[in-house]
Amino acid sequence: MVSLEEVKLYLKVEHDEEDDLLEQLMEASHQLCEAILRQTSDSDVLKTAVLYGVAYLYEHREVANHKELKETLYHLLLAERKDVF
């Protein structure tokens, strides 16, 4: 969905020392976004949300407010969220 190169460009990271961390944050963000969507997707909205999630987790890794992150992602993804009855 989102490549390591895209994440590094989005974050303006030019070194390779944190590639493993970035890949872990990519996976966590992707899983969180798909859980909010309640479905798999490859839309541009999901891509944007994943990039936002990675950036948030990367920049706030010491003091991340996961509730705030989840609420923001929820609002980004609301239009594509699958209703479950």
C-alpha positions as CSV (number, residue, x, y, z in Angstrom):
1,M,0.0,0.0,0.0
2,V,2.6,2.6,1.1
3,S,6.2,2.0,0.4
4,L,9.2,2.7,2.7
5,E,10.4,5.2,0.1
6,E,7.1,7.1,0.2
7,V,7.1,7.2,4.0
8,K,10.7,8.5,4.1
9,L,9.9,11.2,1.5
10,Y,6.8,12.2,3.4
11,L,8.8,12.4,6.7
12,K,11.8,14.0,5.0
13,V,14.0,11.2,6.4
14,E,17.2,10.9,4.3
15,H,19.1,8.2,6.3
16,D,18.6,4.4,6.6
17,E,19.2,4.0,10.3
18,E,15.5,4.0,11.2
19,D,14.1,1.8,8.3
20,D,13.1,-1.0,10.7
21,L,11.3,1.4,13.0
22,L,9.5,3.1,10.0
23,E,8.4,-0.3,8.6
24,Q,7.0,-1.2,12.0
25,L,5.1,2.1,12.2
26,M,3.9,1.6,8.7
27,E,2.4,-1.8,9.6
28,A,0.9,-0.5,12.8
29,S,-0.7,2.5,11.0
30,H,-2.0,0.3,8.2
31,Q,-3.6,-2.1,10.6
32,L,-5.2,0.7,12.6
33,C,-6.6,2.3,9.5
34,E,-8.0,-0.9,8.2
35,A,-9.6,-1.7,11.6
36,I,-11.3,1.7,11.5
37,L,-12.4,1.1,7.9
38,R,-13.6,-2.4,8.8
39,Q,-12.4,-3.5,5.3
40,T,-9.3,-3.7,3.2
41,S,-8.8,-0.9,0.6
42,D,-6.2,0.7,-1.6
43,S,-7.8,4.1,-1.9
44,D,-5.9,7.4,-1.9
45,V,-7.7,8.3,1.3
46,L,-6.4,5.2,3.1
47,K,-2.9,6.0,1.8
48,T,-3.1,9.5,3.2
49,A,-4.4,8.2,6.5
50,V,-1.6,5.6,6.7
51,L,1.1,8.3,6.0
52,Y,-0.5,10.6,8.6
53,G,-0.5,7.7,11.1
54,V,3.2,6.9,10.5
55,A,4.1,10.5,10.8
56,Y,2.2,10.9,14.0
57,L,3.7,7.8,15.6
58,Y,7.2,8.7,14.4
59,E,7.1,12.3,15.6
60,H,5.4,11.5,18.9
61,R,7.0,8.1,19.7
62,E,7.8,9.1,23.3
63,V,4.4,10.7,24.2
64,A,1.9,9.6,21.5
65,N,-1.7,10.1,22.4
66,H,-3.2,7.1,20.7
67,K,-6.8,8.2,21.4
68,E,-6.1,11.5,19.5
69,L,-4.5,9.6,16.6
70,K,-7.4,7.1,16.4
71,E,-10.0,9.9,16.4
72,T,-8.1,11.8,13.6
73,L,-7.8,8.7,11.5
74,Y,-11.5,7.9,12.1
75,H,-12.5,11.3,10.7
76,L,-10.2,10.9,7.8
77,L,-11.6,7.5,6.9
78,L,-15.3,8.1,7.9
79,A,-16.6,8.4,4.3
80,E,-15.1,5.0,3.3
81,R,-15.9,3.2,6.6
82,K,-18.0,0.1,6.1
83,D,-21.2,0.0,8.2
84,V,-21.5,-3.2,10.2
85,F,-24.9,-4.3,11.3
